Amino acid sequence: MAERYLYDYSSHRAVMYEIGDYLYAISGNKAEHWISGDYIFCMETQTISFWILGKDVYGHIGRGELTRQPLYYFGE
C-alpha cells in the first residue's frame, strides 16, 4: 500500500503520513487520525479534526467552522 504525506503549509515539512485510511505522526507507528470521505477524525476524541478540499487540509474549529487558510496539504 502506497504512503502519502501531509505537509505543514508554513514549514513545508512532512508532519504525518497516510497508510490506507489512517494518518500517523511522522515519527510514530500508532494511528492518530482516520480519514472518512472529506473529513479527518481524531482517534482519541472521535471528533472531526480537519476537512479535506482537494489536496488542502483545513482545521475544524467546531460547529462547522473551519480555519480560513489551509493548515496542511497532501504531497505526492
MODELLER restraints for C-alpha pairs under 7 A, 6 or more apart:
rsr = mdl.restraints
at = mdl.atoms
rsr.add(forms.Gaussian(group=physical.xy_distance, feature=features.Distance(at['CA:1:A'], at['CA:19:A']), mean=6.88, stdev=0.5))
rsr.add(forms.Gaussian(group=physical.xy_distance, feature=features.Distance(at['CA:2:A'], at['CA:19:A']), mean=6.80, stdev=0.5))
rsr.add(forms.Gaussian(group=physical.xy_distance, feature=features.Distance(at['CA:3:A'], at['CA:17:A']), mean=6.51, stdev=0.5))
rsr.add(forms.Gaussian(group=physical.xy_distance, feature=features.Distance(at['CA:3:A'], at['CA:18:A']), mean=5.53, stdev=0.5))
rsr.add(forms.Gaussian(group=physical.xy_distance, feature=features.Distance(at['CA:3:A'], at['CA:19:A']), mean=5.29, stdev=0.5))
rsr.add(forms.Gaussian(group=physical.xy_distance, feature=features.Distance(at['CA:4:A'], at['CA:17:A']), mean=5.62, stdev=0.5))
rsr.add(forms.Gaussian(group=physical.xy_distance, feature=features.Distance(at['CA:4:A'], at['CA:18:A']), mean=5.08, stdev=0.5))
rsr.add(forms.Gaussian(group=physical.xy_distance, feature=features.Distance(at['CA:4:A'], at['CA:74:A']), mean=6.98, stdev=0.5))
rsr.add(forms.Gaussian(group=physical.xy_distance, feature=features.Distance(at['CA:4:A'], at['CA:75:A']), mean=6.62, stdev=0.5))
rsr.add(forms.Gaussian(group=physical.xy_distance, feature=features.Distance(at['CA:4:A'], at['CA:76:A']), mean=6.20, stdev=0.5))
rsr.add(forms.Gaussian(group=physical.xy_distance, feature=features.Distance(at['CA:5:A'], at['CA:14:A']), mean=6.19, stdev=0.5))
rsr.add(forms.Gaussian(group=physical.xy_distance, feature=features.Distance(at['CA:5:A'], at['CA:16:A']), mean=5.90, stdev=0.5))
rsr.add(forms.Gaussian(group=physical.xy_distance, feature=features.Distance(at['CA:5:A'], at['CA:17:A']), mean=4.30, stdev=0.5))
rsr.add(forms.Gaussian(group=physical.xy_distance, feature=features.Distance(at['CA:5:A'], at['CA:18:A']), mean=6.10, stdev=0.5))
rsr.add(forms.Gaussian(group=physical.xy_distance, feature=features.Distance(at['CA:5:A'], at['CA:74:A']), mean=5.74, stdev=0.5))
rsr.add(forms.Gaussian(group=physical.xy_distance, feature=features.Distance(at['CA:5:A'], at['CA:75:A']), mean=5.55, stdev=0.5))
rsr.add(forms.Gaussian(group=physical.xy_distance, feature=features.Distance(at['CA:6:A'], at['CA:14:A']), mean=5.59, stdev=0.5))
rsr.add(forms.Gaussian(group=physical.xy_distance, feature=features.Distance(at['CA:6:A'], at['CA:15:A']), mean=5.93, stdev=0.5))
rsr.add(forms.Gaussian(group=physical.xy_distance, feature=features.Distance(at['CA:6:A'], at['CA:16:A']), mean=5.10, stdev=0.5))
rsr.add(forms.Gaussian(group=physical.xy_distance, feature=features.Distance(at['CA:6:A'], at['CA:17:A']), mean=5.82, stdev=0.5))
rsr.add(forms.Gaussian(group=physical.xy_distance, feature=features.Distance(at['CA:6:A'], at['CA:72:A']), mean=6.28, stdev=0.5))
rsr.add(forms.Gaussian(group=physical.xy_distance, feature=features.Distance(at['CA:6:A'], at['CA:73:A']), mean=5.53, stdev=0.5))
rsr.add(forms.Gaussian(group=physical.xy_distance, feature=features.Distance(at['CA:6:A'], at['CA:74:A']), mean=4.54, stdev=0.5))
rsr.add(forms.Gaussian(group=physical.xy_distance, feature=features.Distance(at['CA:6:A'], at['CA:75:A']), mean=6.24, stdev=0.5))
rsr.add(forms.Gaussian(group=physical.xy_distance, feature=features.Distance(at['CA:7:A'], at['CA:13:A']), mean=5.24, stdev=0.5))
rsr.add(forms.Gaussian(group=physical.xy_distance, feature=features.Distance(at['CA:7:A'], at['CA:14:A']), mean=4.18, stdev=0.5))
rsr.add(forms.Gaussian(group=physical.xy_distance, feature=features.Distance(at['CA:7:A'], at['CA:15:A']), mean=5.61, stdev=0.5))
rsr.add(forms.Gaussian(group=physical.xy_distance, feature=features.Distance(at['CA:7:A'], at['CA:72:A']), mean=5.30, stdev=0.5))
rsr.add(forms.Gaussian(group=physical.xy_distance, feature=features.Distance(at['CA:7:A'], at['CA:73:A']), mean=5.26, stdev=0.5))
rsr.add(forms.Gaussian(group=physical.xy_distance, feature=features.Distance(at['CA:7:A'], at['CA:74:A']), mean=6.16, stdev=0.5))
rsr.add(forms.Gaussian(group=physical.xy_distance, feature=features.Distance(at['CA:7:A'], at['CA:75:A']), mean=6.82, stdev=0.5))
rsr.add(forms.Gaussian(group=physical.xy_distance, feature=features.Distance(at['CA:8:A'], at['CA:14:A']), mean=6.34, stdev=0.5))
rsr.add(forms.Gaussian(group=physical.xy_distance, feature=features.Distance(at['CA:8:A'], at['CA:15:A']), mean=6.39, stdev=0.5))
rsr.add(forms.Gaussian(group=physical.xy_distance, feature=features.Distance(at['CA:8:A'], at['CA:71:A']), mean=6.23, stdev=0.5))
rsr.add(forms.Gaussian(group=physical.xy_distance, feature=features.Distance(at['CA:8:A'], at['CA:72:A']), mean=4.57, stdev=0.5))
rsr.add(forms.Gaussian(group=physical.xy_distance, feature=features.Distance(at['CA:8:A'], at['CA:73:A']), mean=6.69, stdev=0.5))
rsr.add(forms.Gaussian(group=physical.xy_distance, feature=features.Distance(at['CA:9:A'], at['CA:71:A']), mean=5.60, stdev=0.5))
rsr.add(forms.Gaussian(group=physical.xy_distance, feature=features.Distance(at['CA:9:A'], at['CA:72:A']), mean=5.11, stdev=0.5))
rsr.add(forms.Gaussian(group=physical.xy_distance, feature=features.Distance(at['CA:9:A'], at['CA:73:A']), mean=6.66, stdev=0.5))
rsr.add(forms.Gaussian(group=physical.xy_distance, feature=features.Distance(at['CA:15:A'], at['CA:25:A']), mean=6.18, stdev=0.5))
rsr.add(forms.Gaussian(group=physical.xy_distance, feature=features.Distance(at['CA:15:A'], at['CA:26:A']), mean=5.43, stdev=0.5))
rsr.add(forms.Gaussian(group=physical.xy_distance, feature=features.Distance(at['CA:16:A'], at['CA:23:A']), mean=6.20, stdev=0.5))
rsr.add(forms.Gaussian(group=physical.xy_distance, feature=features.Distance(at['CA:16:A'], at['CA:24:A']), mean=5.35, stdev=0.5))
rsr.add(forms.Gaussian(group=physical.xy_distance, feature=features.Distance(at['CA:16:A'], at['CA:25:A']), mean=4.45, stdev=0.5))
rsr.add(forms.Gaussian(group=physical.xy_distance, feature=features.Distance(at['CA:16:A'], at['CA:26:A']), mean=4.73, stdev=0.5))
rsr.add(forms.Gaussian(group=physical.xy_distance, feature=features.Distance(at['CA:17:A'], at['CA:23:A']), mean=5.50, stdev=0.5))
rsr.add(forms.Gaussian(group=physical.xy_distance, feature=features.Distance(at['CA:17:A'], at['CA:24:A']), mean=5.38, stdev=0.5))
rsr.add(forms.Gaussian(group=physical.xy_distance, feature=features.Distance(at['CA:17:A'], at['CA:25:A']), mean=6.55, stdev=0.5))
rsr.add(forms.Gaussian(group=physical.xy_distance, feature=features.Distance(at['CA:17:A'], at['CA:26:A']), mean=6.14, stdev=0.5))
rsr.add(forms.Gaussian(group=physical.xy_distance, feature=features.Distance(at['CA:18:A'], at['CA:24:A']), mean=6.39, stdev=0.5))
rsr.add(forms.Gaussian(group=physical.xy_distance, feature=features.Distance(at['CA:21:A'], at['CA:34:A']), mean=5.47, stdev=0.5))
rsr.add(forms.Gaussian(group=physical.xy_distance, feature=features.Distance(at['CA:21:A'], at['CA:35:A']), mean=5.05, stdev=0.5))
rsr.add(forms.Gaussian(group=physical.xy_distance, feature=features.Distance(at['CA:22:A'], at['CA:31:A']), mean=5.94, stdev=0.5))
rsr.add(forms.Gaussian(group=physical.xy_distance, feature=features.Distance(at['CA:22:A'], at['CA:33:A']), mean=5.76, stdev=0.5))
rsr.add(forms.Gaussian(group=physical.xy_distance, feature=features.Distance(at['CA:22:A'], at['CA:34:A']), mean=4.28, stdev=0.5))
rsr.add(forms.Gaussian(group=physical.xy_distance, feature=features.Distance(at['CA:22:A'], at['CA:35:A']), mean=6.08, stdev=0.5))
rsr.add(forms.Gaussian(group=physical.xy_distance, feature=features.Distance(at['CA:23:A'], at['CA:31:A']), mean=5.57, stdev=0.5))
rsr.add(forms.Gaussian(group=physical.xy_distance, feature=features.Distance(at['CA:23:A'], at['CA:32:A']), mean=5.91, stdev=0.5))
rsr.add(forms.Gaussian(group=physical.xy_distance, feature=features.Distance(at['CA:23:A'], at['CA:33:A']), mean=5.03, stdev=0.5))
rsr.add(forms.Gaussian(group=physical.xy_distance, feature=features.Distance(at['CA:23:A'], at['CA:34:A']), mean=5.93, stdev=0.5))
rsr.add(forms.Gaussian(group=physical.xy_distance, feature=features.Distance(at['CA:24:A'], at['CA:30:A']), mean=6.10, stdev=0.5))
rsr.add(forms.Gaussian(group=physical.xy_distance, feature=features.Distance(at['CA:24:A'], at['CA:31:A']), mean=4.65, stdev=0.5))
rsr.add(forms.Gaussian(group=physical.xy_distance, feature=features.Distance(at['CA:24:A'], at['CA:32:A']), mean=5.49, stdev=0.5))
rsr.add(forms.Gaussian(group=physical.xy_distance, feature=features.Distance(at['CA:25:A'], at['CA:32:A']), mean=6.98, stdev=0.5))
rsr.add(forms.Gaussian(group=physical.xy_distance, feature=features.Distance(at['CA:32:A'], at['CA:42:A']), mean=6.24, stdev=0.5))
rsr.add(forms.Gaussian(group=physical.xy_distance, feature=features.Distance(at['CA:32:A'], at['CA:43:A']), mean=5.40, stdev=0.5))
rsr.add(forms.Gaussian(group=physical.xy_distance, feature=features.Distance(at['CA:33:A'], at['CA:40:A']), mean=6.35, stdev=0.5))
rsr.add(forms.Gaussian(group=physical.xy_distance, feature=features.Distance(at['CA:33:A'], at['CA:41:A']), mean=5.35, stdev=0.5))
rsr.add(forms.Gaussian(group=physical.xy_distance, feature=features.Distance(at['CA:33:A'], at['CA:42:A']), mean=4.54, stdev=0.5))
rsr.add(forms.Gaussian(group=physical.xy_distance, feature=features.Distance(at['CA:33:A'], at['CA:43:A']), mean=5.05, stdev=0.5))
rsr.add(forms.Gaussian(group=physical.xy_distance, feature=features.Distance(at['CA:34:A'], at['CA:40:A']), mean=5.63, stdev=0.5))
rsr.add(forms.Gaussian(group=physical.xy_distance, feature=features.Distance(at['CA:34:A'], at['CA:41:A']), mean=5.33, stdev=0.5))
rsr.add(forms.Gaussian(group=physical.xy_distance, feature=features.Distance(at['CA:34:A'], at['CA:42:A']), mean=6.72, stdev=0.5))
rsr.add(forms.Gaussian(group=physical.xy_distance, feature=features.Distance(at['CA:34:A'], at['CA:43:A']), mean=6.80, stdev=0.5))
rsr.add(forms.Gaussian(group=physical.xy_distance, feature=features.Distance(at['CA:35:A'], at['CA:41:A']), mean=6.31, stdev=0.5))
rsr.add(forms.Gaussian(group=physical.xy_distance, feature=features.Distance(at['CA:38:A'], at['CA:51:A']), mean=5.76, stdev=0.5))
rsr.add(forms.Gaussian(group=physical.xy_distance, feature=features.Distance(at['CA:38:A'], at['CA:52:A']), mean=4.89, stdev=0.5))
rsr.add(forms.Gaussian(group=physical.xy_distance, feature=features.Distance(at['CA:38:A'], at['CA:53:A']), mean=6.98, stdev=0.5))
rsr.add(forms.Gaussian(group=physical.xy_distance, feature=features.Distance(at['CA:39:A'], at['CA:48:A']), mean=6.56, stdev=0.5))
rsr.add(forms.Gaussian(group=physical.xy_distance, feature=features.Distance(at['CA:39:A'], at['CA:50:A']), mean=5.92, stdev=0.5))
rsr.add(forms.Gaussian(group=physical.xy_distance, feature=features.Distance(at['CA:39:A'], at['CA:51:A']), mean=4.69, stdev=0.5))
rsr.add(forms.Gaussian(group=physical.xy_distance, feature=features.Distance(at['CA:39:A'], at['CA:52:A']), mean=6.01, stdev=0.5))
rsr.add(forms.Gaussian(group=physical.xy_distance, feature=features.Distance(at['CA:40:A'], at['CA:48:A']), mean=5.86, stdev=0.5))
rsr.add(forms.Gaussian(group=physical.xy_distance, feature=features.Distance(at['CA:40:A'], at['CA:49:A']), mean=5.65, stdev=0.5))
rsr.add(forms.Gaussian(group=physical.xy_distance, feature=features.Distance(at['CA:40:A'], at['CA:50:A']), mean=4.99, stdev=0.5))
rsr.add(forms.Gaussian(group=physical.xy_distance, feature=features.Distance(at['CA:40:A'], at['CA:51:A']), mean=6.16, stdev=0.5))
rsr.add(forms.Gaussian(group=physical.xy_distance, feature=features.Distance(at['CA:41:A'], at['CA:47:A']), mean=5.37, stdev=0.5))
rsr.add(forms.Gaussian(group=physical.xy_distance, feature=features.Distance(at['CA:41:A'], at['CA:48:A']), mean=4.37, stdev=0.5))
rsr.add(forms.Gaussian(group=physical.xy_distance, feature=features.Distance(at['CA:41:A'], at['CA:49:A']), mean=5.22, stdev=0.5))
rsr.add(forms.Gaussian(group=physical.xy_distance, feature=features.Distance(at['CA:41:A'], at['CA:50:A']), mean=6.97, stdev=0.5))
rsr.add(forms.Gaussian(group=physical.xy_distance, feature=features.Distance(at['CA:42:A'], at['CA:48:A']), mean=6.37, stdev=0.5))
rsr.add(forms.Gaussian(group=physical.xy_distance, feature=features.Distance(at['CA:42:A'], at['CA:49:A']), mean=5.84, stdev=0.5))
rsr.add(forms.Gaussian(group=physical.xy_distance, feature=features.Distance(at['CA:48:A'], at['CA:60:A']), mean=6.64, stdev=0.5))
rsr.add(forms.Gaussian(group=physical.xy_distance, feature=features.Distance(at['CA:49:A'], at['CA:59:A']), mean=6.28, stdev=0.5))
rsr.add(forms.Gaussian(group=physical.xy_distance, feature=features.Distance(at['CA:49:A'], at['CA:60:A']), mean=5.26, stdev=0.5))
rsr.add(forms.Gaussian(group=physical.xy_distance, feature=features.Distance(at['CA:50:A'], at['CA:57:A']), mean=6.34, stdev=0.5))
rsr.add(forms.Gaussian(group=physical.xy_distance, feature=features.Distance(at['CA:50:A'], at['CA:58:A']), mean=5.47, stdev=0.5))
rsr.add(forms.Gaussian(group=physical.xy_distance, feature=features.Distance(at['CA:50:A'], at['CA:59:A']), mean=4.54, stdev=0.5))
rsr.add(forms.Gaussian(group=physical.xy_distance, feature=features.Distance(at['CA:50:A'], at['CA:60:A']), mean=4.89, stdev=0.5))
rsr.add(forms.Gaussian(group=physical.xy_distance, feature=features.Distance(at['CA:51:A'], at['CA:57:A']), mean=5.63, stdev=0.5))
rsr.add(forms.Gaussian(group=physical.xy_distance, feature=features.Distance(at['CA:51:A'], at['CA:58:A']), mean=5.19, stdev=0.5))
rsr.add(forms.Gaussian(group=physical.xy_distance, feature=features.Distance(at['CA:51:A'], at['CA:59:A']), mean=6.44, stdev=0.5))
rsr.add(forms.Gaussian(group=physical.xy_distance, feature=features.Distance(at['CA:51:A'], at['CA:60:A']), mean=6.52, stdev=0.5))
rsr.add(forms.Gaussian(group=physical.xy_distance, feature=features.Distance(at['CA:52:A'], at['CA:58:A']), mean=6.41, stdev=0.5))
rsr.add(forms.Gaussian(group=physical.xy_distance, feature=features.Distance(at['CA:55:A'], at['CA:73:A']), mean=5.33, stdev=0.5))
rsr.add(forms.Gaussian(group=physical.xy_distance, feature=features.Distance(at['CA:55:A'], at['CA:74:A']), mean=5.04, stdev=0.5))
rsr.add(forms.Gaussian(group=physical.xy_distance, feature=features.Distance(at['CA:56:A'], at['CA:70:A']), mean=5.86, stdev=0.5))
rsr.add(forms.Gaussian(group=physical.xy_distance, feature=features.Distance(at['CA:56:A'], at['CA:72:A']), mean=6.03, stdev=0.5))
rsr.add(forms.Gaussian(group=physical.xy_distance, feature=features.Distance(at['CA:56:A'], at['CA:73:A']), mean=4.37, stdev=0.5))
rsr.add(forms.Gaussian(group=physical.xy_distance, feature=features.Distance(at['CA:56:A'], at['CA:74:A']), mean=6.55, stdev=0.5))
rsr.add(forms.Gaussian(group=physical.xy_distance, feature=features.Distance(at['CA:57:A'], at['CA:70:A']), mean=5.30, stdev=0.5))
rsr.add(forms.Gaussian(group=physical.xy_distance, feature=features.Distance(at['CA:57:A'], at['CA:71:A']), mean=5.94, stdev=0.5))
rsr.add(forms.Gaussian(group=physical.xy_distance, feature=features.Distance(at['CA:57:A'], at['CA:72:A']), mean=4.97, stdev=0.5))
rsr.add(forms.Gaussian(group=physical.xy_distance, feature=features.Distance(at['CA:57:A'], at['CA:73:A']), mean=5.53, stdev=0.5))
rsr.add(forms.Gaussian(group=physical.xy_distance, feature=features.Distance(at['CA:58:A'], at['CA:66:A']), mean=6.24, stdev=0.5))
rsr.add(forms.Gaussian(group=physical.xy_distance, feature=features.Distance(at['CA:58:A'], at['CA:67:A']), mean=5.76, stdev=0.5))
rsr.add(forms.Gaussian(group=physical.xy_distance, feature=features.Distance(at['CA:58:A'], at['CA:69:A']), mean=6.70, stdev=0.5))
rsr.add(forms.Gaussian(group=physical.xy_distance, feature=features.Distance(at['CA:58:A'], at['CA:70:A']), mean=4.34, stdev=0.5))
rsr.add(forms.Gaussian(group=physical.xy_distance, feature=features.Distance(at['CA:58:A'], at['CA:71:A']), mean=5.46, stdev=0.5))
rsr.add(forms.Gaussian(group=physical.xy_distance, feature=features.Distance(at['CA:58:A'], at['CA:72:A']), mean=6.91, stdev=0.5))
rsr.add(forms.Gaussian(group=physical.xy_distance, feature=features.Distance(at['CA:59:A'], at['CA:66:A']), mean=5.51, stdev=0.5))
rsr.add(forms.Gaussian(group=physical.xy_distance, feature=features.Distance(at['CA:59:A'], at['CA:67:A']), mean=5.18, stdev=0.5))
rsr.add(forms.Gaussian(group=physical.xy_distance, feature=features.Distance(at['CA:59:A'], at['CA:71:A']), mean=6.44, stdev=0.5))
rsr.add(forms.Gaussian(group=physical.xy_distance, feature=features.Distance(at['CA:60:A'], at['CA:66:A']), mean=4.59, stdev=0.5))
rsr.add(forms.Gaussian(group=physical.xy_distance, feature=features.Distance(at['CA:60:A'], at['CA:67:A']), mean=6.52, stdev=0.5))
rsr.add(forms.Gaussian(group=physical.xy_distance, feature=features.Distance(at['CA:61:A'], at['CA:67:A']), mean=6.66, stdev=0.5))
